[in-house]
Amino acid sequence: MQKLMTRICWTRYGVDRFTNEINNHLEEGWNLSAFSIEKRGLRFVCFAILVDLPLEPQLGEEEAE
């Protein structure tokens, strides 16, 4: 399952709140697939894609199983 999170922020404080929300989801066990914060004019456009399953096995994990 995937989760798309988007936010348009006018201040750096809004960007900090967005990154804190992403960090909370990461602590819950979600994995980060894509993350972007772009400054466009007077606003920040933030988006992240979270997945609940690992994208691909890490090196060495296949040997351990």
C-alpha positions in Angstrom: 0.0 0.0 0.0 1.2 3.5 -0.8 0.4 6.9 0.8 0.8 10.2 -0.9 1.3 13.2 1.3 1.3 16.8 -0.1 1.3 20.2 1.4 1.7 23.8 0.1 3.4 25.9 2.8 4.0 29.7 2.9 6.7 29.6 5.6 9.6 27.5 6.7 7.6 26.6 9.8 5.1 24.8 7.6 7.9 22.8 5.9 9.2 21.8 9.4 5.7 20.6 10.3 5.5 18.5 7.1 8.9 16.9 7.7 7.9 16.1 11.3 4.8 14.4 10.1 6.8 12.4 7.6 9.2 11.4 10.4 6.3 10.2 12.5 5.1 7.9 9.7 8.7 6.6 9.4 8.7 5.7 13.1 5.4 3.8 12.6 7.1 1.5 10.1 6.5 3.2 6.7 9.3 3.4 4.2 10.0 6.5 2.2 9.8 6.1 -1.6 10.0 9.7 -2.8 10.4 13.0 -1.1 10.6 16.6 -2.5 10.4 20.1 -1.2 10.5 22.8 -3.9 10.4 26.5 -3.5 8.1 28.0 -6.2 7.7 31.7 -5.9 6.5 32.6 -2.5 5.5 29.1 -1.5 7.0 25.7 -0.8 5.5 22.7 -2.5 6.1 19.5 -0.4 5.3 16.0 -1.3 6.3 12.5 -0.2 5.3 9.0 -1.1 5.4 6.4 1.7 5.1 2.6 1.2 4.4 0.0 3.9 6.6 -2.7 2.4 10.3 -2.5 1.7 11.0 -1.5 -1.9 13.7 -4.1 -2.4 15.7 -6.3 -0.1 18.9 -4.8 1.3 22.2 -6.4 0.4 22.9 -9.4 2.6 19.3 -10.0 3.6 18.7 -12.7 1.0 21.7 -14.7 2.4 20.4 -14.4 6.0 17.1 -16.0 5.1 
